[in-house]
Amino acid sequence: MAASNHYETLQVDRTATAAQIKQAYRRLVKQFHPDCNPDLPNNDLIAAINVAYEVLSDDQRRADYDVALRYGQFDRPDNWNHQPYAADRQREQRSTTATEQHRQQRRSRQTGRAADEDLEQWLRRVHTPVDRAIREIARSLKGAVNALAADPYDDELMANFEAYLERMTTALDRAKATLQSMPNPRSTAGIAANLYYSLNHLGDGLEELAYFPLNYDETRLHDGQEFFRNAEGLRREAKAAVNQLGR
């Protein structure tokens, strides 16, 4: 019974289960063992059967043997020393490691792309409209105050100023809703904070300005203007930070 590998020695397929290997071994031992069949000179054959079973019945040794078979490292079953085939195992391990590293790198790139997409979306849907709203509200005050300065006691001018405050309050509420419409990426935490505080300053400024039509206290105008200037400063800081993201 000439055989080129342990599977052929045991007369099983390379995909044989442990139970099939054990069953084949018992059948062959019964068939060729001298104690069972003393008329057959099969000492070498039974030795090969025993060796084949020792290797294939051990999961680790079988795995090492399969690697050796795969790479054609021996021509006959007795040319293999039945020790773990270190070089080939290391080769497979390196291949497995390289594959896993490639997968991790791909996942990392995918995560990076997703983060970039989130950032781009937040800048487009949140930062840009909020930045525009803050700028328009903050810069509109000068014209409104100048118009009122012509005659603060004129009812029509005062009515126009109050209407202006209402429009700015509505615009501010929309900007606040936009800022809260989606979570900001971690990389924009400082930018989002500046926008938040800028909007708060505008709100405080509008509250101060709303007192002026009630008591004509000019300090309310000055305080309101100061809040607006602070809001504009925070907006510019946020804008500068956004510009730094692309560098």
Secondary structure, DSSP 4 states (H G I P E B T S, - for coil): ---SSHHHHHT--TT--HHHHHHHHHHHHHHH-TTT-TTS--HHHHHHHHHHHHHHTSHHHHHHHHHHHHTT--SSGGGS-SS--HHHHHHHHHHHHHHHHHHHHHHHHHHHHHHHHHHHHHIIIIIHHHHHHHHHHHHHHHHHHHHHHT-TT-HHHHHHHHHHHHHHHHHHHHHHHHHTSSPPPGGGHHHHHHHHHHHHHHHHHHHHHHHHHHH--HHHHHHHHHHHHHHHHHHHHHHHHHHHHT-
